[in-house]
Amino acid sequence: LLAATVLLRAGLHQAVGANAQQENGVHKLTEATFDVAVHGHPLVMVNFCTPRDHYYCEAMAPGYEQAAQGLQESALLAFVDLAREASLVSKYGVKKCPTLLVFKDGERYEEYFGPRDGESIVRYMSSFGQPGVSGILSRLWHIGVNSVLERFKRASARADVAAALERDDVDTLVQAIDLAGAYGVPEDELLVAREALALKQEGFARKQLQTASGYQALAA
């Protein structure tokens, strides 16, 4: 039975691999290959991300690849490019980058809020293989602890945005807004901050232009 299970999982990996690109153990999915991957393996984690444009996605990539290679046949780790797969983003209600969704037996199971290093992801995904109550308790503890941490991070990020606005610190405000978005602060909450940032950046650019015009006048 064990040998048959191993062969079945290996076959599923080959089927997914035939339809999706793979890099360092991570399967790159598109709208055309997503369902094949999710329904073709009993346990899948999908990282919705834009690595070319987002610092946090790029930063977590090595750990995610390490986890993919460490889990091997027990789970499939995949990646969806937010910038290119708008239909998948809309279908699964992805609001922040990165977002890690877990699929079990072809169905969406939950969002992963835990640490993004490879060891933590391996430990979390491996908990699905623990028998009965042991695996459930392991995941509940992991989710519960990290849910509290996520709420704390969001509260802290909101405070950082407010402080940067009050100090009129444009550089810090840019970083604070990006971080708040990464920690799941809703976009409608950040809209006012983004509008304020745009006005501040516009005013700064106008001052630079006026200064340059002044120097040109003096030179003439």
Secondary structure, DSSP 8 states (H G I E B T S, - for coil): -HHHHHHHHHHHHHHHHHHSEEETTEEEE-HHHHHHHHHHSSEEEEEEE-TTT-HHHHHHHHHHHHHHHHHTTS-EEEEEETTT-HHHHHHTT--SSSEEEEEETTEEEEE--S--SHHHHHHHHHGGGS-HHHHHHHHHHHHHHHHHHHHHHHHHHHHHHHHHHHHT-HHHHHHHHHHHHHTT--HHHHHHHHHHHHHHHHHHHHHHHHHHHHHHHHH-
